[in-house]
Amino acid sequence: MNSLLKKKLVVDEQQQEKFDTDGFFILPNALTSSHIDELLRVVDRLYTKYKHERKLSSGAPFQMRNIVSVDPIFKSLMIHEKMLSIAVDVFGYNIQLRTSHMDIRPPMKRDHNSVDLGSTKSFFPWHSDQPDFGWPIENGMPPYMEMKIGYYLTDLSDHFSGAICIARGSHKTDPWVKFKGQKIIDPDRIVEVNVRPGSALVWRTALYHCVSPNYSKQTRKCLYFGYHPRWMRPSDFDHQHSALLANCSPIELQLLGELGSGQKNYSGDDPEVFPVSRYWRPKPEDIPLKEWAIKKLNTKA
Ligand SMILES: O=C(O)CCC(=O)C(=O)O
């Protein structure tokens, strides 16, 4: 049973075409400047706290996972109406969060480890997102297992300012070429996502990606929300803690990996004789995002 809608909520034909062919599209002005400021206040508070607690050096990068459980502002970004509509458009309504993270990358000195973009010896080698032991591979390529939305809170419009770099179309065809006896990513396919604050990147995480060195004067700050089907296991949590789940809406519960009803009958109502996972075979109340999307489509029409 396919969880894709027959029509799109917000994604237009060109965006879908780009997402299918190149594996990504960029949305300038996804966040307002006041929203960026509010997010930055929380990001900075967390960064200051952990920098101190973990005794990080001033140039050390910092990543924090499962941020939706850390501050309500991240949980509310998870249900940002337009961005959630985009996730539903490109991946369907039977989805949940696989991961949510913030990534901080202070300016760095130019050295031999940073110049060679994405090389195995560099600070951030080319990779695609996958669990240990990888995805099942078919005809040399991974299937479509997940997508992410990246939110960029600082200015990344300059070359080498710490922006993510992606290999265009590498979810579909092998991007590696031979150069001087080595395998490198085809330079013609590399896109450095040089964007203004508030931009979002909607992308398939099967794309090979790395990060450009940050030779700018400011610390790069961004957030990622990764979505995958509900029948997979998230990477940041098994079940989220009860304090986070208390007072959540049905849609928030679904996205946080629970049943939308808030009940815990994960194996169905007859687990002794006929257990059936509600992730594998959901009831309508388990996936309120479906009803939400259909209602939105009907009001749009
Ligand atoms: O820091 C970045 O922009 C890249 C993060 C990354 O590799 C990922 O989200 O998988």
The ligand as an SDF file (V2000), in Angstrom:
LIG
                    3D

 10  9  0  0  0  0  0  0  0  0999 V2000
   26.9640   19.0610    8.7480 O   0  0  0  0  0  0  0  0  0  0  0  0
   26.3790   18.9280    7.6630 C   0  0  0  0  0  0  0  0  0  0  0  0
   25.9120   19.8690    7.0280 O   0  0  0  0  0  0  0  0  0  0  0  0
   26.2130   17.5440    7.1010 C   0  0  0  0  0  0  0  0  0  0  0  0
   25.5540   16.6650    8.0660 C   0  0  0  0  0  0  0  0  0  0  0  0
   25.4670   15.2680    7.5730 C   0  0  0  0  0  0  0  0  0  0  0  0
   26.4220   14.6730    7.1470 O   0  0  0  0  0  0  0  0  0  0  0  0
   24.1930   14.6040    7.6360 C   0  0  0  0  0  0  0  0  0  0  0  0
   23.1710   15.2220    7.9700 O   0  0  0  0  0  0  0  0  0  0  0  0
   24.1440   13.3930    7.3340 O   0  0  0  0  0  0  0  0  0  0  0  0
  1  2  2  0
  2  3  1  0
  2  4  1  0
  4  5  1  0
  5  6  1  0
  6  7  2  0
  6  8  1  0
  8  9  2  0
  8 10  1  0
M  END
$$$$
